[in-house]
Amino acid sequence: MANFNIDSKKARTYDAIVIGSGISGGWSAKELTEKGLKTLVLERGRDVQHIKDYPTTNMMPWEFAHRERLPKEITDANPIASRCYNFKESSAHFFAKDNEHPYVQEKPFDWIRGYQVGGKSLLWARQTQRWSKYDFEGPARDKFAVEWPIGYDDIAPWYSHVEKFAGITGNKDGIDTLPDGEFLAPHDLNCVEKYFKEQVGKQYKDRHIIIGRAAHITDPQQIHLDQGRAKCQHRVICERGCPFGGYFSSNSSTIPWAMKTGNLTMRPHSVVHSIIYDDKKQKATGVRVIDANTKQMMEFYADIIFVNAAALNSNLVLLNSTSSRFPNGLGNDSGVLGKYVAFHNYRASVSGEYEGFLDSTTDGKRPNSGYIPRFRNVYKQETDFLRGYAAGFGANRNTYSDRNGLGESLKSNLHETKYGNWSVGSHMMGETIPKESNYVALDKDLKDPFGIAQLKISVGYDDNDEKMIKDYVEQVSEMFTNAGFKNVKSHDGNRNPGNDIHEMGGVRMGKDPKTSMLNQWNQLHACKNVFVTDGACMTSTSTQNPSLTYMALSARAVDYAVKQMKAKNL
Amino acid sequence: MERRVALKSMAVAMGAMAGLPAWASGWSKGTLPKGRLLSADQSKNLAAIVEAIIPKTDTPGAGELGVGDFVQKMVKDCYDSKAQASLASGVSNVDEQSIQRFGKSFVDAGKDQKLQILQDIDKGSDASQKAFLGMVKNLTIQGYMTSEYVMTNITHYEMIPGRYHGCVPVKKG
C-alpha cells in the first residue's frame, strides 16, 4: 500500500472482488453485478474482448503458414502446453506458455492454463452434464474423502439457472444417473451411433448411449439474443473463439453481460499475490496484486471476495495469503488446504470398425459427440475398485485416397475419395479418489517471475485408477464386440495427470471445519467473507465434465453471499 | 426433407454472417512467408520437384501453387536439423543426378525426365534419398491438398456448414 499512491484507498474499494475471469469467475461477476454490487474482476492475463480479440477465428486452413502445426522453437520451449490436444497454430495464443508461470513437478503433472480475460472458457470442450444424487452421495457411501455438505436437490435449481443463460444443447434422456436439464434442441447421433445405442439397450439393462450435452446454442432463445449471441454454425473451430457466440464463454456471455450493468470493473494484467486478512476485523479486507506490466504491488479492497483463479491457482493464492491468524494459508485451520487434489483419468481409449451402413455417411460438422454415462458402482459398490467412469463415444465414416505413385497418377488418385468402414471410438473419463497424498504446496525456495513462491504439485495415479482402466477397456471392448464392431483395439495413452484439464480440490467443501475448508455455501469456514467456487472447492470429482457444476455453485454462492452481506452477517 | 433443412440452416448462417463486422467476413488472402532454408537455386529445384510430384494437368500443379515454399517453410520451422540437412542435400542430389543423366539441371529437365529421376529414387536402394523423397512427397500432398486453390475449387471446403446430418447417402462417383 505504501508504494501505491496514485489513487486513494476509496478509489480502490469495491463491494466485491472476483479473482479470475474464466468460467466460474465470469459467473461470479455476472451474478454480483446483476445484484447491484460494484465488482472488480482481477485477471492476471491480457484483455480478450469478444470477436475483436479472436485473431484466427476467420482464417482459412491455407492461411496458417504451418497448417496448424507449431514451429519447433515453440514446442521445444513449451513441452507442457504442447501436450495439450488443443495447443496449435490457431489457438496457441490462448494458452499460458511454460516459462510464464513455472511450477515444481514432484510427480509428472501437466498444468494447462489460459491466462487472459475469459481464461480457459475460450478453450474448453464444452461438455455440460449435471451431476446426479449418486455423485454427491459417493464419498459418504463409499467412505472416501469427506461427505459433501450439499446434495443434488440443493444445486438443481442453480443448474437450471445457469443452463438457461449459457445455452445447453441436449436430449431429455430420462436417466436417473444423469439428470435432464433445461435443454435446447439436441444434436443428432449418426446412424452407427444410433445402432450402437440400440444394441447396448438390448444387451445391458443399465447402460445408455446418448448425445452429449454441450454448451452450444442450437436454438437461440431471447436471453441468448439479448447477450448478442447467435446460433451455433457448426464450424468446429471453437478453440479460436467463436464470433457468433455459438458456444458459451465468459467472453461472449457473462462478462459483457456484467459489463452492461455498469457495475463491473475489469482489470487485466493483475497477478494476485494474496488476500489481505485483518486480524482486528477478523475478516478479509482486500487483495494484493502485482501489476504484470509495472511489477508494482498494489491493494484493492472489498467486503466480499470470490476466488475463481482456476483450481490450482486458487490453492496457490490461499496458501500465499498468510497472516498471524493464518500462518499456513487463509482459512487453513484444518491443515487440509492444498490436499485431496483429484482429477479425471482420460488415459485409455478403445477403437474399432463397423462394416454396416456402408451406403451412408455424415454431412456437415458436429461440435459434440456421443456419451456413455457412468454405469459402474452407481447404485452399490460392485467391483474391486471405487467409483466409475463415463466415456465419450463417436462414429465417423472413414474416407481415404490412394497416395501411391508420383506425377499425374498420384494427382488423380488424391482426388478420388474412397469410403472405408465406419470407425468407432471411445475414451474414458474416470473418477479419481481425492487423497491426502495428492497435494499442492508452496515451494520454499523457487519463485515465479513475479517473486511469488512456485507451486509444488504432487499428484499421481494410484492402484484404483489402474483397476478402473482395466475395467473400462474390458467393458467397452465387450460392448463393441457384442455390437458386431471389428478390429477392436484398446490404447493406453499414458498421459500425465493434469492433461485432462479437470484438476479439482485442495479447498474442498465439507460439513466439518476440522476436515474441510469450505461450508455448504462455498464460504471459508474460518473467514466468512471469502468464497471459493471454482474447481478447488470440489470434495470429489464424479465422472461428469465439471464446468457446469462450477457455474451453478458460483451463482448459488453469490446469491447467498449477497443476502448475508445485506443482513450484515459478513 | 434433409435438403430443406440444409437450405434453412444455410439461410440462418448467411443471415448471421450479415450481422458481423466487415473484417470478420472479409478475410484477406495470406501470402506464404518467405523464410528460406535453401539457396535461390535450390528453392527453384524444390519447386520443380514438388511440381513433378503433383504436376499441372487441366488444373494447376503443386509448383505453380507455391507448395515448394510451403515444404521449405515447414522443414525450416517445424523439423529438426537432421531433416533440414536431408532437405538441402536431397535437393542438390536430385539436381546432380539430372546433370549426370541428362546433362542439364533438374529445373531444365523435361517432364518425363524429372518424373524418371524421382521414380528411380522411389524404387532405388539409397535410404537417405528415399527418406528425403518421402518427406517431400508427404509435405507436398499436405500443402497441395490444403492450398487455397484445391480447397476452394476442387474439394469445396466449407468454413461454416451450419449443419450436421448423421446419415446421408454416400455420393457416387
Interface residues (C-beta under 8 A of the other chain):
Chain A: I51 T57 N58 M59 M60 P61 W62 E63 A65 H66 R67 R69 L70 P71 K72 E73 H187 D188 L189 N190 C191 E193 K194 A230 K231 Q233 H234 R235 P243 F244 F357 L358 D359 S360 T361 T362 D363 G364 K365 R366 R397 R403 L406 G407 E408 L410 K411 L414 H415 Y419
Chain B: E2 A6 V12 A13 A16 G19 L20 P21 A24 S25 W27 K29 G30 L32 P33 A52 I53 I54 P55 T57 G61 K73 M74 D77 C78 Y79 D80 L115 L118 Q119 D122 K137 I141 Q142 G143 Y144 M145 T146 S147 E148 M151 I154 Y157 E158 M159 I160 P161 G162 R163 Y164 H165 G166 C167 V168 P169 V170
